[in-house]
Amino acid sequence: MERNNYQGALQHPIGSGFNAASTATEVIKGIDLTGKIAIVTGGNAGIGLETTRVLAAAGATVIVPARDIEKAKKNLDGIPKAKRGLP
């Protein structure tokens, strides 16, 4: 099968040292997010939950908007820097 690069529109490696097997923890290693605020939509499930965990572990306060507050509270339990629910 012929490969088509669509006039250069496909992704190209950027030489970051990371690849498809790299974890979020490996990518953020050594980065201090203390005092920063992150908003992660969909942050109470799937890849959003992992993003929330990693950002909070790096020191960020993470705000997670959610439609199902009870589900968000359950899934975010144990992530002290994750803020969920309504004020």
QUIRA-V925944 format. One record per pair of residues at least 24 apart in sequence whose C-alpha atoms are under 6 Angstrom apart, sorted by the first residue. I is the first residue (numbers start at 1). J is the second residue. D is the distance in whole Angstrom. If there is no record, write none. Layout:
BEGIN
i=I j=J d=D
i=I j=J d=D
END
This chain:
BEGIN
i=32 j=58 d=5
i=33 j=58 d=5
i=33 j=59 d=5
i=33 j=60 d=5
i=34 j=59 d=4
i=34 j=60 d=5
i=36 j=60 d=5
i=37 j=61 d=5
i=37 j=62 d=6
i=38 j=62 d=5
i=39 j=63 d=5
i=39 j=64 d=6
i=40 j=64 d=5
i=41 j=65 d=6
i=44 j=72 d=5
i=44 j=75 d=6
i=56 j=81 d=6
END
